[in-house]
């Protein structure tokens, strides 16, 4: 009985933390300014680009450039 209540409390705490982080990211997230490069949203929040770079290495940049072909990913200043 004690193990189940500890496990349920831990799961409730974990779910609450993940939900709170998601809400904070949504409402307090970064704002895009006009002078900044294009924002590329990750497929997996917080870890998507890191996983993409680890899995695909250098071609990942080309994949992101292809994904955003209608906008300017790299700019010459």
QUICORNOR-V918258 format. One record per backbone hydrogen bond with DSSP energy under -1.0 kcal/mol. CO is the residue of the C=O (numbers start at 0). NH is the residue of the N-H. Records with the same first field share a line. If there is no record, write none. Layout:
CO = NH  NH
//
This chain:
0 = 4
1 = 5
2 = 6
3 = 7
4 = 8
5 = 9
6 = 10
7 = 11
8 = 12
9 = 13
10 = 14
11 = 15
12 = 16
13 = 17
14 = 18
15 = 19
16 = 20
17 = 21
18 = 22
19 = 23
20 = 24
21 = 25
22 = 26
23 = 27
32 = 35
43 = 47
46 = 50
47 = 51
48 = 52
49 = 53
50 = 54
51 = 55
52 = 56
56 = 59
57 = 60
58 = 62
59 = 63
60 = 64
61 = 65
62 = 66
63 = 67
65 = 68
67 = 70
//
